[in-house]
Amino acid sequence: NTTGHKQTDHLRTVALVEMAVAFALEHLAPGGTFCSKVFQGGATKEVLDTLKAHFKTVKHIKPPSSRAGSPEIFVVAKGFKG
């Protein structure tokens, strides 16, 4: 759940995504895919850089169903290098 405090919510969300990335790096089979919702912001670049180092392709998208003012994006990383 979000708290309504943007900075706190961002840090908590990034921490969850970082844990999910760490889990994926440890358990995904070569060629695997990782997908996650993240909030745009300073720490997001570090997550993207980590994914780019371990996956063949990394894309971030904002689907039309997402509110225009929402900072959420979705990251899809394909082709885990192992």
Order of alpha helices (4+ residues) and beta strands (2+ residues): alpha-beta-alpha-beta-beta
